[in-house]
């Protein structure tokens, strides 16, 4: 009996070992497949060059090819209800599979796992940091030799945006075309009228109006249940106030009098903080300001708690928003105002010009499949063609979702069905005309927000140096500035704060990198 | 039996604490229910806070069930839950039962291997590679098979089986029953509490399926409920890009939460009696 059981045990053990061997064998197979693509990267330029030289015969091979694209986003309908997918399938002879992830973190994890495991999507969105990392690891296709085959796309986004996809002089990603700013202060006109106040012209006016909104019962309900200003945290609510002092959003770098300046080191920063501190001390600012995430500030404005808000026009002026505002109070009337003036003039906060709303890269592994690669190029070119594909991803299907009146595009009442089309705008869109076509009733707000002067910040051009952990530094900056603004730390200690930032948080590394990289691009040399 | 003042005070105190705890649990649910059936304008007018709805509408539910990906996701989740739980229970039972027999050769080695997986795991990327190389990516099985057996549940079930009196097995054998008959006709009927309890663990796990879906599945038609609900909730964070997105109102969001959590909420009370019994399993007998 016992010898029998020993035998059984050994047989079992053997079979398990065998199983293990089989499994690991499989694993090896998969592994070598995956690792072969980065290893091939050392000889990056030569095959790419020959590839580019071959004529585009592969373009119309007639075979339907599956294209997989991943990015962040939401609200994408199921494939069988997705008219844009269907149109793209038809136009490019592909089976288009777009997957979107609602949360940026989920998306990052997904992308990292897929890059690490060699299961590459054919086109994917990534941020600047990932672009640098993946390109250094040899996972991304160098697009430089293919530029002539991407002409339509590069023409569409423009030379300066093409450059934004470069790492060490090689283009690794196609960036989206630039956007325009949406945010301005909005103010309750009916509250101003109730209290017989003027639209604030200076930051002193702004403070006075905010105080009046808090103390003088602007909604005339006999209760002290309102406050003046709200927004998304300090940087949101006070963006135009920083602007009025000529200071960018804390942490940004910009040109001032021909020199490069970091907002935190801007001499006017202390003045701006002092003013903000005074304003908060009056009690006229949303007491939960620092806790406003997502759209909580908007909700407060809608509820009739706040009378001034710094926010984007879509969240204030779109029909469904108006409906909500009127549902609470039919008399509520919000108007857009110019940024209030201060010692340095008026700027409606900062606007980043070095960044792009998004960028897409192609995996290195795809160069082994020139036919598929060509389809990806076709896709990028197609969605950039102002006569065909670009219209599709902007406005939907002609005749169904929009009609052409000469050169003018008019949306039909079915336009709402393709509200998700922005997910397909891989190369962006001509922002102003796009918005004004899609949002006819909001055209004025769009133009107004776009026309306001802003401090042009350059952080997007700066690649973070190694050893500098941006998230730590950003958090420290945010926390300490909040302390200064709420009077928990005396402004006299501001220089001490900078000292800690430079040493403990290694901000000096960032400052030096920014200085060097921006100077190389020709900024701050006047 | 006459109770002293002290006893009554004590009881009163216990009741007070229990009522307080119950309120803490009921309050958020009530809030979600109320907001989900109140028109959003009404919600805003009340400062975004409603406990007892005055103006009831089911339009949010109607919108979700007709104009979103939710119905499809619901089907997927039900399928995963039903098939997945069945697979889980069969495999877990078939694994736990032999391990509970003391005369199984190599029992210690198998147990050691199971405990090992409780403490160490392969990590995300190796797991992804395995799922990929067996061809499960983008299939509904990717959400069922990788977690077909939870080692912890195997151990719970094993200790329950071990608690069954040995005499039962002996008498069955004397009557001529073989292993499978013993398992299915004697052990299984006696093990309803543990099967229900572990079944509920698995069921809730499948109902809340999220991570495997976002890692292994890219086909939108296979996304389970939680992924879609999360998408609906995340949409309130509008970015510059999606100006044409219509952000769902709070009413809509809460309705989505209700649709996602209601079925499990309904199932719980029916399994509860087994559940309390099952929770104690293995604690003494093991």
Interface residues (C-beta under 8 A of the other chain):
Chain A: X5 X6 X8 X9 X12 X13 X26 X27 X29 X30 X31 X34 X68 X70 X73 X74 X75 X76 X77 X78 X79 X80 X97 X99 X101 X102 X103 X106 X109 X110 X113 X114 X116 X117 X119 X179 X182 X294 X295 X299 X302 X303 X305 X312 X314 X315 X318 X320 X323 X324 X327 X328 X329 X357 X358 X416 X419 X420 X421 X422 X425 X435 X438 X439
Chain B: X39 X40 X41 X42 X44 X45 X47 X48 X69 X72 X105 X106 X109 X124 X125 X128 X129 X130 X132 X133 X134 X137 X214 X215 X218 X219 X220 X221 X227 X230 X231 X232 X234 X235 X236 X237 X238 X240 X241 X242 X243 X244 X245 X246 X247 X249
